[in-house]
Amino acid sequence: MNWKVSHRKTKHEYNPSFNPFEFEVKEETASYEVKKAFFPYFHDPVHHIKLFQGDCIEILKKVPDNCVDLIFADPPYFLSNGGITCHAGKMVSVNKGKWDISKGIEDNHQFNLNWLGECQRVLKPNGTIWVSGTSRIIHSIGFAMQQLEFKILNDIIWYKRNAPPNLACRYFTH
Ligand SMILES: C[S@@+](CC[C@H](N)C(=O)[O-])C[C@H]1O[C@@H](n2cnc3c(N)ncnc32)[C@H](O)[C@@H]1O
């Protein structure tokens, strides 16, 4: 597979006097879906908070390079493929929505490369990204980060004291 990897620039044009809170998602040039504008569905001008809803790649494309300090992402795990999970103590099928249906490991990986590449572009040179995931997707995220030449600093494993029961009995634990 030829992965489409958009490498970050090796040298950053970084202006430290730039105020990161001043960046605006350019609402008038938005092209998401039917070229409708991006409107924040939450805006708190006192604390400089704006929340946008839409395709993350389309929205990130409106953000200038090198202006974000920290990104936290919880991308799709691509779990909804007829498998089972435990909900409220019962075995149920996993169906989180269309967005969670796997398109195959290669397309899932290209999706991770695409959004991580956009995140890398908007991050400041000393910015950081946190990504949460499950064993289904986290290895692709790690590989994509290596392809994009991110420096991986930490792997954090969440110890859930109240983890769901091990229904399939094929894992050491959940
Ligand atoms: C693992 S869930 C994250 C759930 C979230 N942490 C929460 O507690 O609600 C992944 C989320 O990514 C969203 N998503 C999927 N594809 C997306 C895309 N292209 N752009 C933006 N969000 C997307 C889904 O709607 C879903 O809410």
The ligand as a Tripos MOL2 file, in Angstrom:
@<TRIPOS>MOLECULE
LIG
   27    29     1     0     0
SMALL
NO_CHARGES

@<TRIPOS>ATOM
      1 C1        -14.5170    7.1910   20.0180 C.3       1 LIG1
      2 S1        -15.7940    8.3750   19.7110 S.3       1 LIG1
      3 C2        -15.3750    9.6620   20.8520 C.3       1 LIG1
      4 C3        -16.3820    9.8120   21.8980 C.3       1 LIG1
      5 C4        -16.1190   10.9800   22.8390 C.3       1 LIG1
      6 N1        -14.8470   10.8360   23.5020 N.3       1 LIG1
      7 C5        -17.2300   11.0820   23.8420 C.2       1 LIG1
      8 O1        -16.9950   10.8350   25.0190 O.co2     1 LIG1
      9 O2        -18.3520   11.3840   23.4190 O.co2     1 LIG1
     10 C6        -15.3170    9.0510   18.1620 C.3       1 LIG1
     11 C7        -16.0890   10.3040   17.7670 C.3       1 LIG1
     12 O3        -15.5470   10.7820   16.5430 O.3       1 LIG1
     13 C8        -16.5910   11.3550   15.7760 C.3       1 LIG1
     14 N2        -16.1450   11.3600   14.3520 N.ar      1 LIG1
     15 C9        -16.0740   10.3300   13.5010 C.ar      1 LIG1
     16 N3        -15.5660   10.7260   12.3140 N.ar      1 LIG1
     17 C10       -15.3330   12.0540   12.4230 C.ar      1 LIG1
     18 C11       -14.8170   13.0530   11.5430 C.ar      1 LIG1
     19 N4        -14.4360   12.7620   10.2880 N.pl3     1 LIG1
     20 N5        -14.7090   14.3200   11.9960 N.ar      1 LIG1
     21 C12       -15.0610   14.6340   13.2550 C.ar      1 LIG1
     22 N6        -15.5400   13.7430   14.1640 N.ar      1 LIG1
     23 C13       -15.6810   12.4640   13.7330 C.ar      1 LIG1
     24 C14       -17.7860   10.4540   16.0440 C.3       1 LIG1
     25 O4        -18.9950   11.1590   15.8210 O.3       1 LIG1
     26 C15       -17.5730   10.1000   17.5200 C.3       1 LIG1
     27 O5        -18.2820   10.9940   18.3510 O.3       1 LIG1
@<TRIPOS>BOND
     1     1     2 1
     2     2     3 1
     3     2    10 1
     4     3     4 1
     5     4     5 1
     6     5     6 1
     7     5     7 1
     8     7     8 2
     9     7     9 1
    10    10    11 1
    11    11    12 1
    12    11    26 1
    13    12    13 1
    14    13    14 1
    15    13    24 1
    16    14    15 ar
    17    14    23 ar
    18    15    16 ar
    19    16    17 ar
    20    17    18 ar
    21    17    23 ar
    22    18    19 1
    23    18    20 ar
    24    20    21 ar
    25    21    22 ar
    26    22    23 ar
    27    24    25 1
    28    24    26 1
    29    26    27 1
@<TRIPOS>SUBSTRUCTURE
     1 LIG1         1 GROUP 0 **** ****
